[in-house]
């Protein structure tokens, strides 16, 4: 078995990587089929992301905000799981409480 066949990550360690008063994005895994990151937007922050080439899943681990996907808006909070298709226009807004999400990106062109 190859040394990189599996990895373990601790949520507290990942959260520490994105602490602070500015929006922060930390990618902690990238392999050919998937990449994973933790993303934090402090309350009142502006989400500046652009559409991605990969399908994406967000898991909200803390906070409250709204997510706009195309012309639809969704209230999100801890425990919400979201799927966003590749190249879809989307962004978080009205961030009421510091928002922390796990993001999972599929392979490009999936």
C-alpha positions in Angstrom: 0.0 0.0 0.0 1.4 3.4 -1.0 2.1 5.9 1.8 -0.3 8.4 0.3 -3.2 5.9 0.0 -5.0 7.6 2.9 -4.8 10.6 5.1 -6.4 11.8 8.3 -7.5 15.4 9.1 -8.7 16.8 12.4 -11.5 19.4 12.2 -10.0 21.6 15.0 -6.7 21.8 13.1 -8.5 22.8 9.8 -10.5 25.4 11.6 -7.3 26.9 13.1 -6.0 27.3 9.5 -8.8 29.7 8.6 -9.2 31.7 11.9 -9.0 35.5 11.7 -10.9 38.5 10.6 -10.5 38.1 6.8 -12.1 35.6 4.5 -9.7 32.5 4.3 -9.6 29.4 2.1 -7.3 26.5 2.9 -7.1 23.5 0.6 -6.1 20.5 2.7 -6.4 17.7 0.0 -5.9 17.5 -3.7 -5.8 14.2 -5.6 -6.9 13.6 -9.2 -10.6 12.7 -8.4 -11.3 15.3 -5.7 -10.1 18.2 -3.7 -11.2 19.4 -0.3 -10.9 22.7 1.5 -12.2 24.7 4.5 -13.5 28.1 3.8 -14.3 30.8 6.3 -16.2 34.1 5.8 -16.5 36.4 8.9 -19.9 38.0 9.6 -20.5 40.8 7.1 -17.7 39.7 4.7 -18.2 39.7 0.9 -17.8 36.3 -0.9 -15.6 37.0 -4.0 -15.7 33.5 -5.6 -16.3 32.9 -9.3 -17.9 29.8 -10.9 -15.8 26.7 -10.7 -15.0 24.2 -13.4 -15.8 21.4 -10.9 -19.0 20.2 -9.2 -18.9 21.2 -5.6 -20.4 20.2 -2.3 -20.5 22.5 0.7 -21.1 21.3 4.3 -21.8 24.1 6.7 -20.0 23.5 10.0 -20.7 26.9 11.6 -22.5 30.1 11.0 -25.5 31.5 9.2 -25.8 33.2 5.8 -27.6 33.0 2.5 -26.4 31.3 -0.7 -27.4 32.6 -4.1 -27.2 30.0 -6.9 -28.1 31.5 -10.2 -31.3 33.4 -9.5 -32.4 31.4 -6.4 -31.5 32.2 -2.8 -31.2 29.7 0.1 -30.9 30.3 3.9 -28.1 28.2 5.2 -26.8 27.3 8.7 -24.8 24.6 10.5 -25.7 21.2 9.2 -26.8 22.4 5.7 -25.3 20.4 2.8 -25.3 22.1 -0.6 -24.5 20.9 -4.1 -23.5 23.3 -6.8 -23.0 22.2 -10.4 -19.8 23.1 -12.2 -19.8 26.6 -13.8 -22.9 27.7 -11.8 -22.9 31.3 -10.6 -23.0 31.2 -6.8 -22.0 33.2 -3.8 -22.6 33.5 0.0 -24.2 36.8 1.2 -25.9 38.3 4.2 -23.4 36.5 6.4 -25.0 36.9 9.8 -22.6 34.7 11.8 -19.0 33.8 10.9 -19.5 31.1 8.2 -17.2 28.0 8.0 -17.8 25.4 5.3 -16.1 22.3 4.2 -15.9 22.2 0.4 -15.5 19.2 -1.8 -14.6 19.7 -5.5 -15.1 16.9 -8.0 -12.6 16.3 -10.8 -12.6 18.9 -13.6 -15.0 17.9 -16.3 -16.9 15.4 -14.1 
